[in-house]
Amino acid sequence: MSNDHLTDIAYRHFIESVKDYAIYMLSADGTVISWNEGARRAKGYLSDEIIGRYFGLFYSEAEQLSGVPAKKPGNRPA
């Protein structure tokens, strides 16, 4: 196993173990691709329920229709 692979595994375990802060990653199109325990506590979704879904579901229907998720800093596709 390469050092890079071991570093990736250690980093993933570290992020997943953080409980007091919501840490998650989004793909360029806004799909949730990682989710930690802190995110579960903050948002109420288990990782199996949220990974693969569009992050816009965190916003109300009215906010989604007005395009709020796309307007938030850091939420725009690269």
Distance bins in CASP14 RR format, pairs under 12 A and 6 or more apart:
PFRMAT RR
TARGET T0000
AUTHOR 0000-0000-0000
RMODE 2
METHOD distances of the structure
MODEL  1
1 7 0 0 0 0 0 1 0 0 0 0 0
1 8 0 0 0 0 0 1 0 0 0 0 0
1 9 0 0 0 0 1 0 0 0 0 0 0
1 10 0 0 0 0 0 1 0 0 0 0 0
2 8 0 0 0 0 1 0 0 0 0 0 0
2 9 0 0 0 0 0 1 0 0 0 0 0
3 9 0 0 0 0 0 1 0 0 0 0 0
3 10 0 0 0 0 0 1 0 0 0 0 0
4 10 0 0 0 0 0 1 0 0 0 0 0
4 11 0 0 0 0 0 1 0 0 0 0 0
5 11 0 0 0 0 0 1 0 0 0 0 0
5 12 0 0 0 0 0 1 0 0 0 0 0
6 12 0 0 0 0 0 1 0 0 0 0 0
6 13 0 0 0 0 0 1 0 0 0 0 0
7 13 0 0 0 0 0 1 0 0 0 0 0
7 14 0 0 0 0 0 1 0 0 0 0 0
8 14 0 0 0 0 0 1 0 0 0 0 0
8 15 0 0 0 0 0 1 0 0 0 0 0
8 34 0 0 0 0 0 1 0 0 0 0 0
9 15 0 0 0 0 0 1 0 0 0 0 0
9 16 0 0 0 0 0 1 0 0 0 0 0
10 16 0 0 0 0 0 1 0 0 0 0 0
10 17 0 0 0 0 0 1 0 0 0 0 0
11 17 0 0 0 0 0 1 0 0 0 0 0
11 18 0 0 0 0 0 1 0 0 0 0 0
11 23 0 0 0 0 0 1 0 0 0 0 0
11 25 0 0 0 0 0 1 0 0 0 0 0
11 34 0 0 0 0 0 1 0 0 0 0 0
11 36 0 0 0 0 0 1 0 0 0 0 0
12 18 0 0 0 0 0 1 0 0 0 0 0
12 23 0 0 0 0 0 1 0 0 0 0 0
12 25 0 0 0 0 0 1 0 0 0 0 0
12 33 0 0 0 0 0 1 0 0 0 0 0
12 34 0 0 0 0 1 0 0 0 0 0 0
12 35 0 0 0 0 0 1 0 0 0 0 0
12 36 0 0 0 0 1 0 0 0 0 0 0
13 36 0 0 0 0 0 1 0 0 0 0 0
13 37 0 0 0 0 0 1 0 0 0 0 0
14 21 0 0 0 0 0 1 0 0 0 0 0
14 23 0 0 0 0 1 0 0 0 0 0 0
14 36 0 0 0 0 1 0 0 0 0 0 0
14 37 0 0 0 0 0 1 0 0 0 0 0
15 21 0 0 0 0 1 0 0 0 0 0 0
15 22 0 0 0 0 0 1 0 0 0 0 0
15 23 1 0 1 0 0 0 0 0 0 0 0
15 24 0 0 0 0 1 0 0 0 0 0 0
15 25 0 0 0 0 1 0 0 0 0 0 0
15 34 1 0 0 1 0 0 0 0 0 0 0
15 35 0 0 0 0 1 0 0 0 0 0 0
15 36 1 0 1 0 0 0 0 0 0 0 0
15 37 0 0 0 0 1 0 0 0 0 0 0
15 38 0 0 0 0 1 0 0 0 0 0 0
15 39 0 0 0 0 0 1 0 0 0 0 0
15 47 0 0 0 0 0 1 0 0 0 0 0
16 23 0 0 0 0 1 0 0 0 0 0 0
16 24 0 0 0 0 0 1 0 0 0 0 0
16 25 0 0 0 0 0 1 0 0 0 0 0
16 34 0 0 0 0 1 0 0 0 0 0 0
16 35 0 0 0 0 1 0 0 0 0 0 0
16 36 1 0 1 0 0 0 0 0 0 0 0
16 37 1 0 0 1 0 0 0 0 0 0 0
16 38 0 0 0 0 1 0 0 0 0 0 0
16 39 0 0 0 0 0 1 0 0 0 0 0
16 40 0 0 0 0 0 1 0 0 0 0 0
16 47 0 0 0 0 1 0 0 0 0 0 0
17 23 0 0 0 0 0 1 0 0 0 0 0
17 36 1 0 0 1 0 0 0 0 0 0 0
17 37 1 0 0 1 0 0 0 0 0 0 0
17 38 0 0 0 0 1 0 0 0 0 0 0
18 24 0 0 0 0 0 1 0 0 0 0 0
18 34 0 0 0 0 0 1 0 0 0 0 0
18 35 0 0 0 0 0 1 0 0 0 0 0
18 36 1 0 1 0 0 0 0 0 0 0 0
18 37 1 0 0 1 0 0 0 0 0 0 0
18 38 1 0 0 1 0 0 0 0 0 0 0
18 39 0 0 0 0 1 0 0 0 0 0 0
18 40 0 0 0 0 0 1 0 0 0 0 0
18 41 0 0 0 0 0 1 0 0 0 0 0
18 42 0 0 0 0 0 1 0 0 0 0 0
19 36 1 0 0 1 0 0 0 0 0 0 0
19 37 1 0 1 0 0 0 0 0 0 0 0
19 38 1 0 1 0 0 0 0 0 0 0 0
19 39 0 0 0 0 1 0 0 0 0 0 0
19 40 0 0 0 0 1 0 0 0 0 0 0
19 41 1 0 0 1 0 0 0 0 0 0 0
19 42 0 0 0 0 0 1 0 0 0 0 0
20 36 0 0 0 0 0 1 0 0 0 0 0
20 37 0 0 0 0 1 0 0 0 0 0 0
20 38 1 0 0 1 0 0 0 0 0 0 0
20 39 0 0 0 0 0 1 0 0 0 0 0
20 41 0 0 0 0 1 0 0 0 0 0 0
20 42 0 0 0 0 1 0 0 0 0 0 0
21 36 1 0 0 1 0 0 0 0 0 0 0
21 37 0 0 0 0 1 0 0 0 0 0 0
21 38 1 0 0 1 0 0 0 0 0 0 0
21 39 0 0 0 0 1 0 0 0 0 0 0
21 40 0 0 0 0 0 1 0 0 0 0 0
21 41 0 0 0 0 1 0 0 0 0 0 0
21 42 0 0 0 0 1 0 0 0 0 0 0
22 32 0 0 0 0 0 1 0 0 0 0 0
22 34 0 0 0 0 0 1 0 0 0 0 0
22 35 0 0 0 0 1 0 0 0 0 0 0
22 36 1 0 0 1 0 0 0 0 0 0 0
22 37 0 0 0 0 1 0 0 0 0 0 0
22 38 1 0 1 0 0 0 0 0 0 0 0
22 39 1 1 0 0 0 0 0 0 0 0 0
22 40 0 0 0 0 1 0 0 0 0 0 0
22 41 1 0 0 1 0 0 0 0 0 0 0
22 42 1 0 1 0 0 0 0 0 0 0 0
22 43 1 0 0 1 0 0 0 0 0 0 0
22 44 0 0 0 0 1 0 0 0 0 0 0
22 45 0 0 0 0 0 1 0 0 0 0 0
22 50 0 0 0 0 0 1 0 0 0 0 0
22 55 0 0 0 0 0 1 0 0 0 0 0
22 58 0 0 0 0 0 1 0 0 0 0 0
23 32 0 0 0 0 0 1 0 0 0 0 0
23 33 0 0 0 0 0 1 0 0 0 0 0
23 34 1 0 0 1 0 0 0 0 0 0 0
23 35 0 0 0 0 1 0 0 0 0 0 0
23 36 1 0 1 0 0 0 0 0 0 0 0
23 37 0 0 0 0 1 0 0 0 0 0 0
23 38 1 0 0 1 0 0 0 0 0 0 0
23 39 1 0 0 1 0 0 0 0 0 0 0
23 40 0 0 0 0 0 1 0 0 0 0 0
23 41 0 0 0 0 0 1 0 0 0 0 0
23 42 0 0 0 0 1 0 0 0 0 0 0
23 43 0 0 0 0 0 1 0 0 0 0 0
23 47 0 0 0 0 0 1 0 0 0 0 0
24 30 0 0 0 0 0 1 0 0 0 0 0
24 31 0 0 0 0 0 1 0 0 0 0 0
24 32 1 0 1 0 0 0 0 0 0 0 0
24 33 0 0 0 0 1 0 0 0 0 0 0
24 34 1 0 1 0 0 0 0 0 0 0 0
24 35 1 0 1 0 0 0 0 0 0 0 0
24 36 1 0 0 1 0 0 0 0 0 0 0
24 37 0 0 0 0 0 1 0 0 0 0 0
24 38 0 0 0 0 1 0 0 0 0 0 0
24 39 1 0 1 0 0 0 0 0 0 0 0
24 40 0 0 0 0 1 0 0 0 0 0 0
24 42 0 0 0 0 1 0 0 0 0 0 0
24 43 0 0 0 0 1 0 0 0 0 0 0
24 44 0 0 0 0 0 1 0 0 0 0 0
24 45 0 0 0 0 1 0 0 0 0 0 0
24 47 0 0 0 0 1 0 0 0 0 0 0
24 50 1 0 0 1 0 0 0 0 0 0 0
24 51 0 0 0 0 1 0 0 0 0 0 0
24 52 0 0 0 0 0 1 0 0 0 0 0
24 53 0 0 0 0 0 1 0 0 0 0 0
24 55 0 0 0 0 1 0 0 0 0 0 0
24 58 0 0 0 0 0 1 0 0 0 0 0
25 31 0 0 0 0 1 0 0 0 0 0 0
25 32 1 0 0 1 0 0 0 0 0 0 0
25 33 1 0 1 0 0 0 0 0 0 0 0
25 34 1 0 1 0 0 0 0 0 0 0 0
25 35 0 0 0 0 1 0 0 0 0 0 0
25 36 0 0 0 0 1 0 0 0 0 0 0
25 39 0 0 0 0 0 1 0 0 0 0 0
25 47 0 0 0 0 0 1 0 0 0 0 0
25 50 0 0 0 0 0 1 0 0 0 0 0
25 51 0 0 0 0 1 0 0 0 0 0 0
25 52 0 0 0 0 0 1 0 0 0 0 0
25 55 0 0 0 0 0 1 0 0 0 0 0
25 74 0 0 0 0 0 1 0 0 0 0 0
26 32 1 0 0 1 0 0 0 0 0 0 0
26 33 1 0 0 1 0 0 0 0 0 0 0
26 34 0 0 0 0 1 0 0 0 0 0 0
26 35 0 0 0 0 0 1 0 0 0 0 0
26 39 0 0 0 0 0 1 0 0 0 0 0
26 50 0 0 0 0 0 1 0 0 0 0 0
26 51 0 0 0 0 0 1 0 0 0 0 0
26 52 0 0 0 0 1 0 0 0 0 0 0
26 53 0 0 0 0 0 1 0 0 0 0 0
26 54 0 0 0 0 1 0 0 0 0 0 0
26 55 1 0 1 0 0 0 0 0 0 0 0
26 56 0 0 0 0 1 0 0 0 0 0 0
26 58 0 0 0 0 0 1 0 0 0 0 0
26 69 0 0 0 0 0 1 0 0 0 0 0
26 72 0 0 0 0 0 1 0 0 0 0 0
26 74 0 0 0 0 1 0 0 0 0 0 0
26 75 1 0 0 1 0 0 0 0 0 0 0
26 76 0 0 0 0 0 1 0 0 0 0 0
26 77 0 0 0 0 1 0 0 0 0 0 0
26 78 0 0 0 0 0 1 0 0 0 0 0
27 33 1 0 1 0 0 0 0 0 0 0 0
27 34 0 0 0 0 1 0 0 0 0 0 0
27 51 0 0 0 0 0 1 0 0 0 0 0
27 52 0 0 0 0 1 0 0 0 0 0 0
27 53 0 0 0 0 0 1 0 0 0 0 0
27 54 0 0 0 0 1 0 0 0 0 0 0
27 55 0 0 0 0 1 0 0 0 0 0 0
27 75 0 0 0 0 0 1 0 0 0 0 0
27 77 0 0 0 0 1 0 0 0 0 0 0
27 78 0 0 0 0 1 0 0 0 0 0 0
28 55 0 0 0 0 0 1 0 0 0 0 0
28 74 0 0 0 0 0 1 0 0 0 0 0
28 75 0 0 0 0 0 1 0 0 0 0 0
28 76 0 0 0 0 1 0 0 0 0 0 0
28 77 1 0 1 0 0 0 0 0 0 0 0
28 78 1 0 1 0 0 0 0 0 0 0 0
29 52 0 0 0 0 0 1 0 0 0 0 0
29 53 0 0 0 0 0 1 0 0 0 0 0
29 54 1 0 0 1 0 0 0 0 0 0 0
29 55 0 0 0 0 1 0 0 0 0 0 0
29 56 0 0 0 0 0 1 0 0 0 0 0
29 69 0 0 0 0 0 1 0 0 0 0 0
29 70 0 0 0 0 0 1 0 0 0 0 0
29 75 0 0 0 0 0 1 0 0 0 0 0
29 76 0 0 0 0 0 1 0 0 0 0 0
29 77 1 0 1 0 0 0 0 0 0 0 0
29 78 0 0 0 0 1 0 0 0 0 0 0
30 50 0 0 0 0 0 1 0 0 0 0 0
30 51 0 0 0 0 0 1 0 0 0 0 0
30 52 0 0 0 0 1 0 0 0 0 0 0
30 53 0 0 0 0 1 0 0 0 0 0 0
30 54 1 0 1 0 0 0 0 0 0 0 0
30 55 1 0 1 0 0 0 0 0 0 0 0
30 56 1 0 0 1 0 0 0 0 0 0 0
30 57 0 0 0 0 0 1 0 0 0 0 0
30 58 0 0 0 0 0 1 0 0 0 0 0
30 69 0 0 0 0 1 0 0 0 0 0 0
30 70 0 0 0 0 1 0 0 0 0 0 0
30 72 0 0 0 0 0 1 0 0 0 0 0
30 74 0 0 0 0 0 1 0 0 0 0 0
30 75 1 0 0 1 0 0 0 0 0 0 0
30 76 0 0 0 0 1 0 0 0 0 0 0
30 77 1 0 0 1 0 0 0 0 0 0 0
30 78 0 0 0 0 0 1 0 0 0 0 0
31 50 0 0 0 0 1 0 0 0 0 0 0
31 51 0 0 0 0 1 0 0 0 0 0 0
31 52 1 0 1 0 0 0 0 0 0 0 0
31 53 1 0 0 1 0 0 0 0 0 0 0
31 54 1 0 1 0 0 0 0 0 0 0 0
31 55 1 0 0 1 0 0 0 0 0 0 0
31 56 0 0 0 0 1 0 0 0 0 0 0
31 57 0 0 0 0 0 1 0 0 0 0 0
31 75 0 0 0 0 0 1 0 0 0 0 0
31 77 0 0 0 0 0 1 0 0 0 0 0
32 39 0 0 0 0 1 0 0 0 0 0 0
32 40 0 0 0 0 0 1 0 0 0 0 0
32 43 0 0 0 0 1 0 0 0 0 0 0
32 45 0 0 0 0 1 0 0 0 0 0 0
32 46 0 0 0 0 0 1 0 0 0 0 0
32 47 0 0 0 0 1 0 0 0 0 0 0
32 48 0 0 0 0 0 1 0 0 0 0 0
32 49 0 0 0 0 1 0 0 0 0 0 0
32 50 1 0 1 0 0 0 0 0 0 0 0
32 51 1 0 1 0 0 0 0 0 0 0 0
32 52 1 0 1 0 0 0 0 0 0 0 0
32 53 1 0 1 0 0 0 0 0 0 0 0
32 54 1 0 0 1 0 0 0 0 0 0 0
32 55 1 0 1 0 0 0 0 0 0 0 0
32 56 0 0 0 0 1 0 0 0 0 0 0
32 57 0 0 0 0 1 0 0 0 0 0 0
32 58 0 0 0 0 1 0 0 0 0 0 0
32 75 0 0 0 0 0 1 0 0 0 0 0
33 47 0 0 0 0 0 1 0 0 0 0 0
33 50 0 0 0 0 0 1 0 0 0 0 0
33 51 1 0 0 1 0 0 0 0 0 0 0
33 52 1 0 0 1 0 0 0 0 0 0 0
33 53 0 0 0 0 0 1 0 0 0 0 0
33 54 0 0 0 0 0 1 0 0 0 0 0
33 55 0 0 0 0 1 0 0 0 0 0 0
34 40 0 0 0 0 0 1 0 0 0 0 0
34 47 0 0 0 0 1 0 0 0 0 0 0
34 50 0 0 0 0 1 0 0 0 0 0 0
34 51 1 0 0 1 0 0 0 0 0 0 0
34 52 0 0 0 0 0 1 0 0 0 0 0
34 55 0 0 0 0 0 1 0 0 0 0 0
35 41 0 0 0 0 0 1 0 0 0 0 0
35 42 0 0 0 0 0 1 0 0 0 0 0
35 43 0 0 0 0 1 0 0 0 0 0 0
35 44 0 0 0 0 0 1 0 0 0 0 0
35 45 1 0 0 1 0 0 0 0 0 0 0
35 46 0 0 0 0 1 0 0 0 0 0 0
35 47 1 0 1 0 0 0 0 0 0 0 0
35 48 0 0 0 0 1 0 0 0 0 0 0
35 49 0 0 0 0 1 0 0 0 0 0 0
35 50 1 0 1 0 0 0 0 0 0 0 0
35 51 1 0 1 0 0 0 0 0 0 0 0
35 52 0 0 0 0 1 0 0 0 0 0 0
35 53 0 0 0 0 0 1 0 0 0 0 0
35 55 0 0 0 0 0 1 0 0 0 0 0
35 58 0 0 0 0 0 1 0 0 0 0 0
36 42 0 0 0 0 1 0 0 0 0 0 0
36 43 0 0 0 0 0 1 0 0 0 0 0
36 45 0 0 0 0 0 1 0 0 0 0 0
36 46 0 0 0 0 0 1 0 0 0 0 0
36 47 1 0 0 1 0 0 0 0 0 0 0
36 50 0 0 0 0 0 1 0 0 0 0 0
36 51 0 0 0 0 0 1 0 0 0 0 0
37 43 0 0 0 0 0 1 0 0 0 0 0
37 44 0 0 0 0 0 1 0 0 0 0 0
37 45 0 0 0 0 0 1 0 0 0 0 0
37 46 0 0 0 0 1 0 0 0 0 0 0
37 47 0 0 0 0 1 0 0 0 0 0 0
38 44 0 0 0 0 1 0 0 0 0 0 0
38 45 0 0 0 0 0 1 0 0 0 0 0
38 46 0 0 0 0 0 1 0 0 0 0 0
38 47 0 0 0 0 0 1 0 0 0 0 0
39 45 1 0 0 1 0 0 0 0 0 0 0
39 46 0 0 0 0 1 0 0 0 0 0 0
39 47 0 0 0 0 1 0 0 0 0 0 0
39 49 0 0 0 0 0 1 0 0 0 0 0
39 50 1 0 0 1 0 0 0 0 0 0 0
39 51 0 0 0 0 0 1 0 0 0 0 0
39 55 0 0 0 0 0 1 0 0 0 0 0
39 58 0 0 0 0 0 1 0 0 0 0 0
40 46 1 0 0 1 0 0 0 0 0 0 0
40 47 1 0 0 1 0 0 0 0 0 0 0
40 48 0 0 0 0 0 1 0 0 0 0 0
40 49 0 0 0 0 1 0 0 0 0 0 0
40 50 0 0 0 0 1 0 0 0 0 0 0
40 51 0 0 0 0 0 1 0 0 0 0 0
42 50 0 0 0 0 0 1 0 0 0 0 0
42 58 0 0 0 0 1 0 0 0 0 0 0
43 49 0 0 0 0 1 0 0 0 0 0 0
43 50 1 0 0 1 0 0 0 0 0 0 0
43 53 0 0 0 0 0 1 0 0 0 0 0
43 55 0 0 0 0 0 1 0 0 0 0 0
43 56 0 0 0 0 0 1 0 0 0 0 0
43 57 0 0 0 0 1 0 0 0 0 0 0
43 58 1 0 0 1 0 0 0 0 0 0 0
43 59 0 0 0 0 0 1 0 0 0 0 0
44 50 0 0 0 0 1 0 0 0 0 0 0
44 57 0 0 0 0 0 1 0 0 0 0 0
44 58 0 0 0 0 0 1 0 0 0 0 0
45 51 0 0 0 0 1 0 0 0 0 0 0
45 52 0 0 0 0 0 1 0 0 0 0 0
45 53 0 0 0 0 1 0 0 0 0 0 0
45 55 0 0 0 0 0 1 0 0 0 0 0
45 57 0 0 0 0 1 0 0 0 0 0 0
45 58 0 0 0 0 1 0 0 0 0 0 0
46 53 0 0 0 0 0 1 0 0 0 0 0
47 53 0 0 0 0 0 1 0 0 0 0 0
49 57 0 0 0 0 0 1 0 0 0 0 0
50 56 0 0 0 0 0 1 0 0 0 0 0
50 57 0 0 0 0 1 0 0 0 0 0 0
50 58 0 0 0 0 1 0 0 0 0 0 0
54 64 0 0 0 0 1 0 0 0 0 0 0
54 69 0 0 0 0 1 0 0 0 0 0 0
54 70 0 0 0 0 0 1 0 0 0 0 0
54 75 0 0 0 0 0 1 0 0 0 0 0
54 77 0 0 0 0 0 1 0 0 0 0 0
55 64 0 0 0 0 0 1 0 0 0 0 0
55 68 0 0 0 0 0 1 0 0 0 0 0
55 69 1 0 0 1 0 0 0 0 0 0 0
55 70 0 0 0 0 0 1 0 0 0 0 0
55 72 0 0 0 0 1 0 0 0 0 0 0
55 74 0 0 0 0 0 1 0 0 0 0 0
55 75 1 0 0 1 0 0 0 0 0 0 0
55 76 0 0 0 0 0 1 0 0 0 0 0
55 77 0 0 0 0 0 1 0 0 0 0 0
56 63 0 0 0 0 1 0 0 0 0 0 0
56 64 1 0 0 1 0 0 0 0 0 0 0
56 65 0 0 0 0 0 1 0 0 0 0 0
56 67 0 0 0 0 1 0 0 0 0 0 0
56 68 0 0 0 0 1 0 0 0 0 0 0
56 69 1 0 1 0 0 0 0 0 0 0 0
56 70 0 0 0 0 1 0 0 0 0 0 0
56 71 0 0 0 0 0 1 0 0 0 0 0
56 72 0 0 0 0 1 0 0 0 0 0 0
56 75 0 0 0 0 1 0 0 0 0 0 0
57 63 0 0 0 0 0 1 0 0 0 0 0
57 64 0 0 0 0 1 0 0 0 0 0 0
57 69 0 0 0 0 1 0 0 0 0 0 0
58 64 0 0 0 0 1 0 0 0 0 0 0
58 68 0 0 0 0 0 1 0 0 0 0 0
58 69 1 0 0 1 0 0 0 0 0 0 0
58 72 0 0 0 0 1 0 0 0 0 0 0
58 75 0 0 0 0 0 1 0 0 0 0 0
59 65 0 0 0 0 1 0 0 0 0 0 0
59 66 0 0 0 0 1 0 0 0 0 0 0
59 67 0 0 0 0 1 0 0 0 0 0 0
59 68 1 0 1 0 0 0 0 0 0 0 0
59 69 1 0 1 0 0 0 0 0 0 0 0
59 70 0 0 0 0 0 1 0 0 0 0 0
59 71 0 0 0 0 0 1 0 0 0 0 0
59 72 0 0 0 0 1 0 0 0 0 0 0
59 75 0 0 0 0 1 0 0 0 0 0 0
60 66 0 0 0 0 1 0 0 0 0 0 0
60 67 0 0 0 0 0 1 0 0 0 0 0
60 68 0 0 0 0 1 0 0 0 0 0 0
60 69 0 0 0 0 0 1 0 0 0 0 0
61 67 0 0 0 0 0 1 0 0 0 0 0
61 68 0 0 0 0 0 1 0 0 0 0 0
61 69 0 0 0 0 0 1 0 0 0 0 0
62 68 0 0 0 0 1 0 0 0 0 0 0
62 69 0 0 0 0 0 1 0 0 0 0 0
63 69 1 0 0 1 0 0 0 0 0 0 0
63 70 0 0 0 0 0 1 0 0 0 0 0
63 71 0 0 0 0 1 0 0 0 0 0 0
63 72 0 0 0 0 1 0 0 0 0 0 0
63 75 0 0 0 0 0 1 0 0 0 0 0
64 70 0 0 0 0 1 0 0 0 0 0 0
64 71 0 0 0 0 0 1 0 0 0 0 0
64 72 0 0 0 0 0 1 0 0 0 0 0
66 72 0 0 0 0 0 1 0 0 0 0 0
67 75 0 0 0 0 0 1 0 0 0 0 0
67 76 0 0 0 0 0 1 0 0 0 0 0
68 75 0 0 0 0 1 0 0 0 0 0 0
69 75 1 0 1 0 0 0 0 0 0 0 0
69 76 0 0 0 0 1 0 0 0 0 0 0
69 77 0 0 0 0 0 1 0 0 0 0 0
70 76 1 0 0 1 0 0 0 0 0 0 0
70 77 0 0 0 0 1 0 0 0 0 0 0
END
